[in-house]
């Protein structure tokens, strides 16, 4: 499946990377965010990483 000429698995991988970097930076207090935001982004990371892995396994040759 493609969105805008890009594979959905690749798109989710890019989103995961950005979410992971946000978690790292906010966890190390390099950027200041409320703990609620940090937790919500962590949950979003779990969801997108799960979708990313599932779709990668389903579409693998």
mmJSON file of the N, C-alpha and C atoms, coordinates in Angstrom:
{"data_MODEL":{"atom_site":{
"group_PDB":["ATOM","ATOM","ATOM","ATOM","ATOM","ATOM","ATOM","ATOM","ATOM","ATOM","ATOM","ATOM","ATOM","ATOM","ATOM","ATOM","ATOM","ATOM","ATOM","ATOM","ATOM","ATOM","ATOM","ATOM","ATOM","ATOM","ATOM","ATOM","ATOM","ATOM","ATOM","ATOM","ATOM","ATOM","ATOM","ATOM","ATOM","ATOM","ATOM","ATOM","ATOM","ATOM","ATOM","ATOM","ATOM","ATOM","ATOM","ATOM","ATOM","ATOM","ATOM","ATOM","ATOM","ATOM","ATOM","ATOM","ATOM","ATOM","ATOM","ATOM","ATOM","ATOM","ATOM","ATOM","ATOM","ATOM","ATOM","ATOM","ATOM","ATOM","ATOM","ATOM","ATOM","ATOM","ATOM","ATOM","ATOM","ATOM","ATOM","ATOM","ATOM","ATOM","ATOM","ATOM","ATOM","ATOM","ATOM","ATOM","ATOM","ATOM","ATOM","ATOM","ATOM","ATOM","ATOM","ATOM","ATOM","ATOM","ATOM","ATOM","ATOM","ATOM","ATOM","ATOM","ATOM","ATOM","ATOM","ATOM","ATOM","ATOM","ATOM","ATOM","ATOM","ATOM","ATOM","ATOM","ATOM","ATOM","ATOM","ATOM","ATOM","ATOM","ATOM","ATOM","ATOM","ATOM","ATOM","ATOM","ATOM","ATOM","ATOM","ATOM","ATOM","ATOM","ATOM","ATOM","ATOM","ATOM","ATOM","ATOM","ATOM","ATOM","ATOM","ATOM","ATOM","ATOM","ATOM","ATOM","ATOM","ATOM","ATOM","ATOM","ATOM","ATOM","ATOM","ATOM","ATOM","ATOM","ATOM","ATOM","ATOM","ATOM","ATOM","ATOM","ATOM","ATOM","ATOM","ATOM","ATOM","ATOM","ATOM","ATOM","ATOM","ATOM","ATOM","ATOM","ATOM","ATOM","ATOM","ATOM","ATOM","ATOM","ATOM"],
"id":[1,2,3,4,5,6,7,8,9,10,11,12,13,14,15,16,17,18,19,20,21,22,23,24,25,26,27,28,29,30,31,32,33,34,35,36,37,38,39,40,41,42,43,44,45,46,47,48,49,50,51,52,53,54,55,56,57,58,59,60,61,62,63,64,65,66,67,68,69,70,71,72,73,74,75,76,77,78,79,80,81,82,83,84,85,86,87,88,89,90,91,92,93,94,95,96,97,98,99,100,101,102,103,104,105,106,107,108,109,110,111,112,113,114,115,116,117,118,119,120,121,122,123,124,125,126,127,128,129,130,131,132,133,134,135,136,137,138,139,140,141,142,143,144,145,146,147,148,149,150,151,152,153,154,155,156,157,158,159,160,161,162,163,164,165,166,167,168,169,170,171,172,173,174,175,176,177,178,179,180,181,182,183],
"type_symbol":["N","C","C","N","C","C","N","C","C","N","C","C","N","C","C","N","C","C","N","C","C","N","C","C","N","C","C","N","C","C","N","C","C","N","C","C","N","C","C","N","C","C","N","C","C","N","C","C","N","C","C","N","C","C","N","C","C","N","C","C","N","C","C","N","C","C","N","C","C","N","C","C","N","C","C","N","C","C","N","C","C","N","C","C","N","C","C","N","C","C","N","C","C","N","C","C","N","C","C","N","C","C","N","C","C","N","C","C","N","C","C","N","C","C","N","C","C","N","C","C","N","C","C","N","C","C","N","C","C","N","C","C","N","C","C","N","C","C","N","C","C","N","C","C","N","C","C","N","C","C","N","C","C","N","C","C","N","C","C","N","C","C","N","C","C","N","C","C","N","C","C","N","C","C","N","C","C","N","C","C","N","C","C"],
"label_atom_id":["N","CA","C","N","CA","C","N","CA","C","N","CA","C","N","CA","C","N","CA","C","N","CA","C","N","CA","C","N","CA","C","N","CA","C","N","CA","C","N","CA","C","N","CA","C","N","CA","C","N","CA","C","N","CA","C","N","CA","C","N","CA","C","N","CA","C","N","CA","C","N","CA","C","N","CA","C","N","CA","C","N","CA","C","N","CA","C","N","CA","C","N","CA","C","N","CA","C","N","CA","C","N","CA","C","N","CA","C","N","CA","C","N","CA","C","N","CA","C","N","CA","C","N","CA","C","N","CA","C","N","CA","C","N","CA","C","N","CA","C","N","CA","C","N","CA","C","N","CA","C","N","CA","C","N","CA","C","N","CA","C","N","CA","C","N","CA","C","N","CA","C","N","CA","C","N","CA","C","N","CA","C","N","CA","C","N","CA","C","N","CA","C","N","CA","C","N","CA","C","N","CA","C","N","CA","C","N","CA","C","N","CA","C"],
"label_alt_id":[null,null,null,null,null,null,null,null,null,null,null,null,null,null,null,null,null,null,null,null,null,null,null,null,null,null,null,null,null,null,null,null,null,null,null,null,null,null,null,null,null,null,null,null,null,null,null,null,null,null,null,null,null,null,null,null,null,null,null,null,null,null,null,null,null,null,null,null,null,null,null,null,null,null,null,null,null,null,null,null,null,null,null,null,null,null,null,null,null,null,null,null,null,null,null,null,null,null,null,null,null,null,null,null,null,null,null,null,null,null,null,null,null,null,null,null,null,null,null,null,null,null,null,null,null,null,null,null,null,null,null,null,null,null,null,null,null,null,null,null,null,null,null,null,null,null,null,null,null,null,null,null,null,null,null,null,null,null,null,null,null,null,null,null,null,null,null,null,null,null,null,null,null,null,null,null,null,null,null,null,null,null,null],
"label_comp_id":["UNK","UNK","UNK","UNK","UNK","UNK","UNK","UNK","UNK","UNK","UNK","UNK","UNK","UNK","UNK","UNK","UNK","UNK","UNK","UNK","UNK","UNK","UNK","UNK","UNK","UNK","UNK","UNK","UNK","UNK","UNK","UNK","UNK","UNK","UNK","UNK","UNK","UNK","UNK","UNK","UNK","UNK","UNK","UNK","UNK","UNK","UNK","UNK","UNK","UNK","UNK","UNK","UNK","UNK","UNK","UNK","UNK","UNK","UNK","UNK","UNK","UNK","UNK","UNK","UNK","UNK","UNK","UNK","UNK","UNK","UNK","UNK","UNK","UNK","UNK","UNK","UNK","UNK","UNK","UNK","UNK","UNK","UNK","UNK","UNK","UNK","UNK","UNK","UNK","UNK","UNK","UNK","UNK","UNK","UNK","UNK","UNK","UNK","UNK","UNK","UNK","UNK","UNK","UNK","UNK","UNK","UNK","UNK","UNK","UNK","UNK","UNK","UNK","UNK","UNK","UNK","UNK","UNK","UNK","UNK","UNK","UNK","UNK","UNK","UNK","UNK","UNK","UNK","UNK","UNK","UNK","UNK","UNK","UNK","UNK","UNK","UNK","UNK","UNK","UNK","UNK","UNK","UNK","UNK","UNK","UNK","UNK","UNK","UNK","UNK","UNK","UNK","UNK","UNK","UNK","UNK","UNK","UNK","UNK","UNK","UNK","UNK","UNK","UNK","UNK","UNK","UNK","UNK","UNK","UNK","UNK","UNK","UNK","UNK","UNK","UNK","UNK","UNK","UNK","UNK","UNK","UNK","UNK"],
"label_asym_id":["A","A","A","A","A","A","A","A","A","A","A","A","A","A","A","A","A","A","A","A","A","A","A","A","A","A","A","A","A","A","A","A","A","A","A","A","A","A","A","A","A","A","A","A","A","A","A","A","A","A","A","A","A","A","A","A","A","A","A","A","A","A","A","A","A","A","A","A","A","A","A","A","A","A","A","A","A","A","A","A","A","A","A","A","A","A","A","A","A","A","A","A","A","A","A","A","A","A","A","A","A","A","A","A","A","A","A","A","A","A","A","A","A","A","A","A","A","A","A","A","A","A","A","A","A","A","A","A","A","A","A","A","A","A","A","A","A","A","A","A","A","A","A","A","A","A","A","A","A","A","A","A","A","A","A","A","A","A","A","A","A","A","A","A","A","A","A","A","A","A","A","A","A","A","A","A","A","A","A","A","A","A","A"],
"label_entity_id":["1","1","1","1","1","1","1","1","1","1","1","1","1","1","1","1","1","1","1","1","1","1","1","1","1","1","1","1","1","1","1","1","1","1","1","1","1","1","1","1","1","1","1","1","1","1","1","1","1","1","1","1","1","1","1","1","1","1","1","1","1","1","1","1","1","1","1","1","1","1","1","1","1","1","1","1","1","1","1","1","1","1","1","1","1","1","1","1","1","1","1","1","1","1","1","1","1","1","1","1","1","1","1","1","1","1","1","1","1","1","1","1","1","1","1","1","1","1","1","1","1","1","1","1","1","1","1","1","1","1","1","1","1","1","1","1","1","1","1","1","1","1","1","1","1","1","1","1","1","1","1","1","1","1","1","1","1","1","1","1","1","1","1","1","1","1","1","1","1","1","1","1","1","1","1","1","1","1","1","1","1","1","1"],
"label_seq_id":[1,1,1,2,2,2,3,3,3,4,4,4,5,5,5,6,6,6,7,7,7,8,8,8,9,9,9,10,10,10,11,11,11,12,12,12,13,13,13,14,14,14,15,15,15,16,16,16,17,17,17,18,18,18,19,19,19,20,20,20,21,21,21,22,22,22,23,23,23,24,24,24,25,25,25,26,26,26,27,27,27,28,28,28,29,29,29,30,30,30,31,31,31,32,32,32,33,33,33,34,34,34,35,35,35,36,36,36,37,37,37,38,38,38,39,39,39,40,40,40,41,41,41,42,42,42,43,43,43,44,44,44,45,45,45,46,46,46,47,47,47,48,48,48,49,49,49,50,50,50,51,51,51,52,52,52,53,53,53,54,54,54,55,55,55,56,56,56,57,57,57,58,58,58,59,59,59,60,60,60,61,61,61],
"pdbx_PDB_ins_code":[null,null,null,null,null,null,null,null,null,null,null,null,null,null,null,null,null,null,null,null,null,null,null,null,null,null,null,null,null,null,null,null,null,null,null,null,null,null,null,null,null,null,null,null,null,null,null,null,null,null,null,null,null,null,null,null,null,null,null,null,null,null,null,null,null,null,null,null,null,null,null,null,null,null,null,null,null,null,null,null,null,null,null,null,null,null,null,null,null,null,null,null,null,null,null,null,null,null,null,null,null,null,null,null,null,null,null,null,null,null,null,null,null,null,null,null,null,null,null,null,null,null,null,null,null,null,null,null,null,null,null,null,null,null,null,null,null,null,null,null,null,null,null,null,null,null,null,null,null,null,null,null,null,null,null,null,null,null,null,null,null,null,null,null,null,null,null,null,null,null,null,null,null,null,null,null,null,null,null,null,null,null,null],
"Cartn_x":[0.838,0.0,0.888,0.523,1.327,0.472,1.085,0.437,1.392,0.957,1.8,3.081,3.034,4.202,5.164,4.809,5.684,4.97,5.708,5.155,4.667,3.537,2.996,3.96,4.683,5.671,6.799,7.262,8.295,7.794,6.579,5.99,5.898,5.415,5.326,6.715,7.697,9.07,9.607,9.33,9.754,9.06,7.773,7.027,7.577,7.87,8.445,9.768,10.584,11.872,11.689,10.764,10.527,9.973,9.045,8.494,9.566,10.429,11.505,12.481,12.817,13.711,13.063,11.761,11.061,11.107,10.875,10.918,12.313,13.329,14.701,15.001,14.691,15.007,14.211,12.948,12.15,12.504,12.879,13.295,14.615,15.499,16.784,16.689,15.49,15.222,16.003,16.3,16.912,15.847,14.605,13.457,12.502,11.844,10.96,9.513,8.898,7.483,6.859,5.555,4.851,4.869,4.818,4.886,3.725,2.57,1.417,1.676,2.341,2.696,3.679,4.657,5.657,4.98,4.017,3.307,2.446,1.752,0.889,1.708,2.849,3.717,4.283,4.584,5.043,3.997,2.741,1.655,1.506,1.601,1.536,2.683,3.854,5.01,4.75,4.173,3.859,2.871,1.847,0.827,1.428,2.162,2.723,3.807,4.584,5.607,4.96,3.861,3.148,2.578,1.954,1.433,2.554,3.65,4.81,5.32,5.495,5.98,4.995,3.711,2.698,2.632,2.586,2.513,3.78,4.92,6.165,6.156,5.63,5.57,4.552,3.425,2.373,2.827,3.543,3.935,5.277,5.976,7.291,7.132,8.096,8.042,8.627],
"Cartn_y":[-1.174,0.0,1.243,2.185,3.399,4.63,5.611,6.895,7.968,8.701,9.751,9.21,8.008,7.4,6.757,6.738,6.172,4.994,3.94,2.772,3.138,2.552,2.804,2.33,1.243,0.739,1.764,2.345,3.376,4.615,5.014,6.182,5.972,4.808,4.508,4.44,3.954,3.921,5.321,6.254,7.642,8.284,8.018,8.546,7.961,6.661,6.022,6.666,6.958,7.579,8.948,9.743,11.068,10.952,10.027,9.829,9.341,8.461,7.941,9.048,9.917,11.033,11.992,12.242,13.09,12.467,11.165,10.478,10.583,10.394,10.491,11.891,12.896,14.273,14.741,14.354,14.785,13.964,12.72,11.901,12.358,12.872,13.384,14.843,15.42,16.813,17.805,17.389,18.322,19.274,18.811,19.683,19.478,20.528,20.471,20.309,19.19,18.953,18.39,18.512,17.944,16.429,15.761,14.3,13.669,14.333,13.807,13.721,14.724,14.729,13.592,13.425,12.366,11.0,10.782,9.501,9.274,10.302,10.165,9.872,10.52,10.264,8.843,8.387,7.011,6.012,6.271,5.39,5.414,6.595,6.706,5.936,5.972,5.236,3.738,3.236,1.803,1.399,2.211,1.9,1.913,2.97,3.055,2.002,1.678,0.646,-0.719,-0.974,-2.237,-2.347,-1.274,-1.271,-1.438,-0.741,-0.813,-2.259,-2.897,-4.275,-5.24,-5.092,-5.98,-5.861,-4.628,-4.439,-4.921,-4.75,-5.228,-6.745,-7.431,-8.899,-9.363,-8.695,-9.09,-8.875,-7.785,-7.469,-8.047,-8.727,-9.297,-10.425,-10.51,-11.546,-12.828],
"Cartn_z":[0.0,0.0,0.0,-0.834,-0.957,-0.683,-0.036,0.222,-0.287,-1.285,-1.853,-2.464,-3.024,-3.647,-2.676,-1.388,-0.366,0.297,0.551,1.21,2.602,3.009,4.337,5.421,5.165,6.124,6.286,5.2,5.274,5.994,5.712,6.357,7.871,8.293,9.718,10.355,9.613,10.12,10.379,9.478,9.669,10.851,10.988,12.135,13.434,13.435,14.619,15.009,14.032,14.317,14.975,14.435,15.023,16.441,16.657,18.0,18.968,18.497,19.329,19.726,18.785,19.102,20.103,19.945,20.904,22.294,22.384,23.672,24.294,23.494,23.987,24.496,23.697,24.065,25.275,25.35,26.501,27.744,27.573,28.711,29.306,28.464,28.93,29.373,29.259,29.625,28.761,27.527,26.587,26.071,26.028,25.781,26.952,27.356,28.521,28.059,28.455,28.194,29.463,29.559,30.697,30.589,31.751,31.776,31.012,31.009,30.274,28.781,28.241,26.811,26.532,27.412,27.247,27.229,28.117,28.18,26.946,26.483,25.304,24.054,23.925,22.774,22.859,24.078,24.254,23.821,24.151,23.726,22.207,21.608,20.147,19.501,20.124,19.609,19.627,20.708,20.801,19.709,19.498,18.492,17.088,16.742,15.389,15.162,16.191,16.041,15.832,16.523,16.344,14.932,14.456,13.088,12.069,12.293,11.408,11.317,12.46,12.465,11.843,12.163,11.607,10.091,9.591,8.142,7.445,8.093,7.491,7.375,8.382,8.317,7.277,7.175,6.236,4.797,4.543,3.166,2.76,3.688,3.358,2.337,1.459,0.416,0.921],
"occupancy":[1.0,1.0,1.0,1.0,1.0,1.0,1.0,1.0,1.0,1.0,1.0,1.0,1.0,1.0,1.0,1.0,1.0,1.0,1.0,1.0,1.0,1.0,1.0,1.0,1.0,1.0,1.0,1.0,1.0,1.0,1.0,1.0,1.0,1.0,1.0,1.0,1.0,1.0,1.0,1.0,1.0,1.0,1.0,1.0,1.0,1.0,1.0,1.0,1.0,1.0,1.0,1.0,1.0,1.0,1.0,1.0,1.0,1.0,1.0,1.0,1.0,1.0,1.0,1.0,1.0,1.0,1.0,1.0,1.0,1.0,1.0,1.0,1.0,1.0,1.0,1.0,1.0,1.0,1.0,1.0,1.0,1.0,1.0,1.0,1.0,1.0,1.0,1.0,1.0,1.0,1.0,1.0,1.0,1.0,1.0,1.0,1.0,1.0,1.0,1.0,1.0,1.0,1.0,1.0,1.0,1.0,1.0,1.0,1.0,1.0,1.0,1.0,1.0,1.0,1.0,1.0,1.0,1.0,1.0,1.0,1.0,1.0,1.0,1.0,1.0,1.0,1.0,1.0,1.0,1.0,1.0,1.0,1.0,1.0,1.0,1.0,1.0,1.0,1.0,1.0,1.0,1.0,1.0,1.0,1.0,1.0,1.0,1.0,1.0,1.0,1.0,1.0,1.0,1.0,1.0,1.0,1.0,1.0,1.0,1.0,1.0,1.0,1.0,1.0,1.0,1.0,1.0,1.0,1.0,1.0,1.0,1.0,1.0,1.0,1.0,1.0,1.0,1.0,1.0,1.0,1.0,1.0,1.0],
"B_iso_or_equiv":[0.0,0.0,0.0,0.0,0.0,0.0,0.0,0.0,0.0,0.0,0.0,0.0,0.0,0.0,0.0,0.0,0.0,0.0,0.0,0.0,0.0,0.0,0.0,0.0,0.0,0.0,0.0,0.0,0.0,0.0,0.0,0.0,0.0,0.0,0.0,0.0,0.0,0.0,0.0,0.0,0.0,0.0,0.0,0.0,0.0,0.0,0.0,0.0,0.0,0.0,0.0,0.0,0.0,0.0,0.0,0.0,0.0,0.0,0.0,0.0,0.0,0.0,0.0,0.0,0.0,0.0,0.0,0.0,0.0,0.0,0.0,0.0,0.0,0.0,0.0,0.0,0.0,0.0,0.0,0.0,0.0,0.0,0.0,0.0,0.0,0.0,0.0,0.0,0.0,0.0,0.0,0.0,0.0,0.0,0.0,0.0,0.0,0.0,0.0,0.0,0.0,0.0,0.0,0.0,0.0,0.0,0.0,0.0,0.0,0.0,0.0,0.0,0.0,0.0,0.0,0.0,0.0,0.0,0.0,0.0,0.0,0.0,0.0,0.0,0.0,0.0,0.0,0.0,0.0,0.0,0.0,0.0,0.0,0.0,0.0,0.0,0.0,0.0,0.0,0.0,0.0,0.0,0.0,0.0,0.0,0.0,0.0,0.0,0.0,0.0,0.0,0.0,0.0,0.0,0.0,0.0,0.0,0.0,0.0,0.0,0.0,0.0,0.0,0.0,0.0,0.0,0.0,0.0,0.0,0.0,0.0,0.0,0.0,0.0,0.0,0.0,0.0,0.0,0.0,0.0,0.0,0.0,0.0],
"pdbx_formal_charge":[null,null,null,null,null,null,null,null,null,null,null,null,null,null,null,null,null,null,null,null,null,null,null,null,null,null,null,null,null,null,null,null,null,null,null,null,null,null,null,null,null,null,null,null,null,null,null,null,null,null,null,null,null,null,null,null,null,null,null,null,null,null,null,null,null,null,null,null,null,null,null,null,null,null,null,null,null,null,null,null,null,null,null,null,null,null,null,null,null,null,null,null,null,null,null,null,null,null,null,null,null,null,null,null,null,null,null,null,null,null,null,null,null,null,null,null,null,null,null,null,null,null,null,null,null,null,null,null,null,null,null,null,null,null,null,null,null,null,null,null,null,null,null,null,null,null,null,null,null,null,null,null,null,null,null,null,null,null,null,null,null,null,null,null,null,null,null,null,null,null,null,null,null,null,null,null,null,null,null,null,null,null,null],
"auth_seq_id":[1,1,1,2,2,2,3,3,3,4,4,4,5,5,5,6,6,6,7,7,7,8,8,8,9,9,9,10,10,10,11,11,11,12,12,12,13,13,13,14,14,14,15,15,15,16,16,16,17,17,17,18,18,18,19,19,19,20,20,20,21,21,21,22,22,22,23,23,23,24,24,24,25,25,25,26,26,26,27,27,27,28,28,28,29,29,29,30,30,30,31,31,31,32,32,32,33,33,33,34,34,34,35,35,35,36,36,36,37,37,37,38,38,38,39,39,39,40,40,40,41,41,41,42,42,42,43,43,43,44,44,44,45,45,45,46,46,46,47,47,47,48,48,48,49,49,49,50,50,50,51,51,51,52,52,52,53,53,53,54,54,54,55,55,55,56,56,56,57,57,57,58,58,58,59,59,59,60,60,60,61,61,61],
"auth_comp_id":["UNK","UNK","UNK","UNK","UNK","UNK","UNK","UNK","UNK","UNK","UNK","UNK","UNK","UNK","UNK","UNK","UNK","UNK","UNK","UNK","UNK","UNK","UNK","UNK","UNK","UNK","UNK","UNK","UNK","UNK","UNK","UNK","UNK","UNK","UNK","UNK","UNK","UNK","UNK","UNK","UNK","UNK","UNK","UNK","UNK","UNK","UNK","UNK","UNK","UNK","UNK","UNK","UNK","UNK","UNK","UNK","UNK","UNK","UNK","UNK","UNK","UNK","UNK","UNK","UNK","UNK","UNK","UNK","UNK","UNK","UNK","UNK","UNK","UNK","UNK","UNK","UNK","UNK","UNK","UNK","UNK","UNK","UNK","UNK","UNK","UNK","UNK","UNK","UNK","UNK","UNK","UNK","UNK","UNK","UNK","UNK","UNK","UNK","UNK","UNK","UNK","UNK","UNK","UNK","UNK","UNK","UNK","UNK","UNK","UNK","UNK","UNK","UNK","UNK","UNK","UNK","UNK","UNK","UNK","UNK","UNK","UNK","UNK","UNK","UNK","UNK","UNK","UNK","UNK","UNK","UNK","UNK","UNK","UNK","UNK","UNK","UNK","UNK","UNK","UNK","UNK","UNK","UNK","UNK","UNK","UNK","UNK","UNK","UNK","UNK","UNK","UNK","UNK","UNK","UNK","UNK","UNK","UNK","UNK","UNK","UNK","UNK","UNK","UNK","UNK","UNK","UNK","UNK","UNK","UNK","UNK","UNK","UNK","UNK","UNK","UNK","UNK","UNK","UNK","UNK","UNK","UNK","UNK"],
"auth_asym_id":["A","A","A","A","A","A","A","A","A","A","A","A","A","A","A","A","A","A","A","A","A","A","A","A","A","A","A","A","A","A","A","A","A","A","A","A","A","A","A","A","A","A","A","A","A","A","A","A","A","A","A","A","A","A","A","A","A","A","A","A","A","A","A","A","A","A","A","A","A","A","A","A","A","A","A","A","A","A","A","A","A","A","A","A","A","A","A","A","A","A","A","A","A","A","A","A","A","A","A","A","A","A","A","A","A","A","A","A","A","A","A","A","A","A","A","A","A","A","A","A","A","A","A","A","A","A","A","A","A","A","A","A","A","A","A","A","A","A","A","A","A","A","A","A","A","A","A","A","A","A","A","A","A","A","A","A","A","A","A","A","A","A","A","A","A","A","A","A","A","A","A","A","A","A","A","A","A","A","A","A","A","A","A"],
"auth_atom_id":["N","CA","C","N","CA","C","N","CA","C","N","CA","C","N","CA","C","N","CA","C","N","CA","C","N","CA","C","N","CA","C","N","CA","C","N","CA","C","N","CA","C","N","CA","C","N","CA","C","N","CA","C","N","CA","C","N","CA","C","N","CA","C","N","CA","C","N","CA","C","N","CA","C","N","CA","C","N","CA","C","N","CA","C","N","CA","C","N","CA","C","N","CA","C","N","CA","C","N","CA","C","N","CA","C","N","CA","C","N","CA","C","N","CA","C","N","CA","C","N","CA","C","N","CA","C","N","CA","C","N","CA","C","N","CA","C","N","CA","C","N","CA","C","N","CA","C","N","CA","C","N","CA","C","N","CA","C","N","CA","C","N","CA","C","N","CA","C","N","CA","C","N","CA","C","N","CA","C","N","CA","C","N","CA","C","N","CA","C","N","CA","C","N","CA","C","N","CA","C","N","CA","C","N","CA","C","N","CA","C","N","CA","C"],
"pdbx_PDB_model_num":[1,1,1,1,1,1,1,1,1,1,1,1,1,1,1,1,1,1,1,1,1,1,1,1,1,1,1,1,1,1,1,1,1,1,1,1,1,1,1,1,1,1,1,1,1,1,1,1,1,1,1,1,1,1,1,1,1,1,1,1,1,1,1,1,1,1,1,1,1,1,1,1,1,1,1,1,1,1,1,1,1,1,1,1,1,1,1,1,1,1,1,1,1,1,1,1,1,1,1,1,1,1,1,1,1,1,1,1,1,1,1,1,1,1,1,1,1,1,1,1,1,1,1,1,1,1,1,1,1,1,1,1,1,1,1,1,1,1,1,1,1,1,1,1,1,1,1,1,1,1,1,1,1,1,1,1,1,1,1,1,1,1,1,1,1,1,1,1,1,1,1,1,1,1,1,1,1,1,1,1,1,1,1]
}}}
